Amino acid sequence: MSKLERKKIVIAGGGTSGWLAAAALSKQLSSIFDVVLIESDDIGTIGVGEATIPTVRVFHKLLGISEQEFVRETNATFKLGINFENWRVKGESYFHSFGKTGKDSYLAGFQHFWLYGREQGLVDTYGDYCFEFKCALNDKFATSEKANINYAYHLDAGKYAQYLRKLSEKNNAQRIEGKISAVNIDPESGNITSLTLDSGQNVEGDLFIDCTGFKALLIEDALKTGYEDWSHWLPCDRAWAVQTTLADKLPPYTRAIAHESGWQWRIPLQNRAGNGLVFSTKFMDESTAKDKLIQSVDGELTSEPRLIKFLTGRRSKVWNKNCVALGLSSGFIEPLESTSIHLFMTGIIRLLRLLPNSNISEANVEEYNKQTATEIERIRDFIVLHYHVNERDDSDFWRYLSNMEIPESLKHRIELFEQSANVFESEFDVFQIDSWVQVLLGQGVLPKQYHPSVKAMQVPELDKFLNSYKQSVEAAVQKMPKHKDFISHYR
Ligand SMILES: Cc1cc2nc3c(=O)[nH]c(=O)nc-3n(C[C@H](O)[C@H](O)[C@H](O)COP(=O)(O)OP(=O)(O)OC[C@H]3O[C@@H](n4cnc5c(N)ncnc54)[C@H](O)[C@@H]3O)c2cc1C
């Protein structure tokens, strides 16, 4: 980056990732950098990506977003977790909630007490001890500044990008409409010098952020960075997406319904529902998948089904030369746990922290790439867990998944839980102990033993502890309003 002039960051692409980057960079750095975003109205955005995880709220705080305004502007609803239907076996479901389940001791997490209780015939569902799960089950939700509830949102992706654009332009980010037709590279350094648009305009910059989606125009087309393919672990490679009218109920959670060659999502917004069918073309053809989606949605179709193709994996280096890939251009893990928007956000925060001053330092770039790779690999393992540990024997898809070799890192986590009910948390883990326990149990990994310390509690004492916790959860849920009523009042 040149030393003397005001520096310029050029963002290529105006989908969710591009406008998130523009909003954050313009908010934090507009006194030092010019922030320019190029997007093409003709190409448009992918238009999916409507479920989030709780970290989105932290990022919104960084942007100074008012939650009520955001809920109004994006037709958002609240999300307390995901209901996984037909995953372990057909006809059964389990819930991955964002809340804390039960109470831990210093030595042992709550799962150890629950397993002890289970052995004594004292417990039923693991989620009985989680406020967020019980709220979700009863379609209840409320929040306030001081509320102790962990949640995320469902949002309209198109409206979200427009909302972020407004915030960015308020902070002087400049938008240029046009199609990028060439990425110009300095032959000596290999750095990108400018982007040429169809109109002939040349947009120069110091740092370029590739938010061009799956096209990856800068990081791949121009810089030939490379991509690590994970489709042998996550074979789904297509989704049909369609919008429908809303059913009567407004559940504060996403539904993820497994089928014989993938799964389906149902995302309720204030005014409509988002639906999609994710599948693997190795096991189901496109037209069967489309019919399956149309036949199974609730409500009337309000849009034409759209086919989206993808390849699960990660860009070998998300920061290469003076280009940082954010969004789908940086890699993609299918949307089962709604992690993409989260990854865009952590990518932006990491960039803000490791931003170069006068020159791009190789050590900075290496650190950025290392942290990003670790984070996405941990998420990959968590997603693979949902598929690999299953007892479905009704299709080649599920048989392939349960028999495949899995990453060593995941194998270790499963064995640890199976043998001792232990789960650990490492740096850059997005999903914490509570999440792993719920999914491990939900997919059918039942630990052979639990921590010895919990036996210090006599059975009557354990019964009292479990019951009083469960009752306190139920009493708190009773006081909550319906999700639908809360939204009408809140917006
Ligand atoms: C099936 C599916 C479901 C998903 N569900 C979720 C979910 O529930 N939760 C979640 O967090 N994420 C989800 N995602 C990820 C989701 O796509 C992203 O969240 C996001 O909405 C899109 O990311 P993007 O901004 O990187 O790309 P895009 O939306 O594709 O934006 C690309 C931008 O680049 C521009 N562009 C491209 N080429 C050019 C050019 N030549 N010149 C100028 N501009 C150009 C386009 O016009 C556009 O503005 C899902 C993804 C898929 C595929």
The ligand as a Gaussian input file, in Angstrom:
#p B3LYP/6-31G(d) Opt

LIG

0 1
 C      -28.288000     -22.909000      -0.992000
 C      -27.643000     -21.926000      -0.081000
 C      -28.255000     -21.611000       1.141000
 C      -27.626000     -20.720000       2.018000
 N      -28.181000     -20.481000       3.256000
 C      -27.486000     -19.768000       4.142000
 C      -27.984000     -19.550000       5.460000
 O      -29.063000     -19.988000       5.820000
 N      -27.230000     -18.831000       6.309000
 C      -26.026000     -18.291000       5.946000
 O      -25.364000     -17.686000       6.780000
 N      -25.578000     -18.424000       4.693000
 C      -26.254000     -19.141000       3.799000
 N      -25.775000     -19.281000       2.520000
 C      -24.656000     -18.496000       2.055000
 C      -25.227000     -17.253000       1.266000
 O      -25.144000     -17.400000      -0.086000
 C      -24.513000     -16.036000       1.615000
 O      -24.942000     -15.867000       2.922000
 C      -24.733000     -14.728000       0.836000
 O      -26.049000     -14.351000       0.833000
 C      -24.149000     -14.596000      -0.523000
 O      -22.815000     -14.329000      -0.437000
 P      -21.927000     -13.353000      -1.314000
 O      -22.159000     -11.945000      -0.936000
 O      -20.548000     -13.890000      -1.104000
 O      -22.304000     -13.627000      -2.856000
 P      -23.441000     -13.098000      -3.867000
 O      -24.731000     -12.839000      -3.204000
 O      -23.418000     -14.062000      -4.989000
 O      -22.896000     -11.712000      -4.368000
 C      -21.952000     -11.593000      -5.401000
 C      -21.883000     -10.153000      -5.842000
 O      -20.853000     -10.007000      -6.795000
 C      -21.334000      -9.297000      -7.908000
 N      -20.596000      -9.684000      -9.104000
 C      -20.313000     -10.926000      -9.559000
 N      -19.629000     -10.853000     -10.717000
 C      -19.478000      -9.529000     -10.996000
 C      -18.896000      -8.798000     -12.051000
 N      -18.307000      -9.407000     -13.079000
 N      -18.946000      -7.461000     -11.998000
 C      -19.533000      -6.828000     -10.974000
 N      -20.110000      -7.447000      -9.956000
 C      -20.089000      -8.787000      -9.968000
 C      -22.819000      -9.647000      -7.978000
 O      -23.533000      -8.702000      -8.717000
 C      -23.159000      -9.619000      -6.496000
 O      -23.396000      -8.305000      -6.095000
 C      -26.403000     -20.132000       1.634000
 C      -25.835000     -20.415000       0.389000
 C      -26.426000     -21.304000      -0.464000
 C      -25.769000     -21.599000      -1.789000

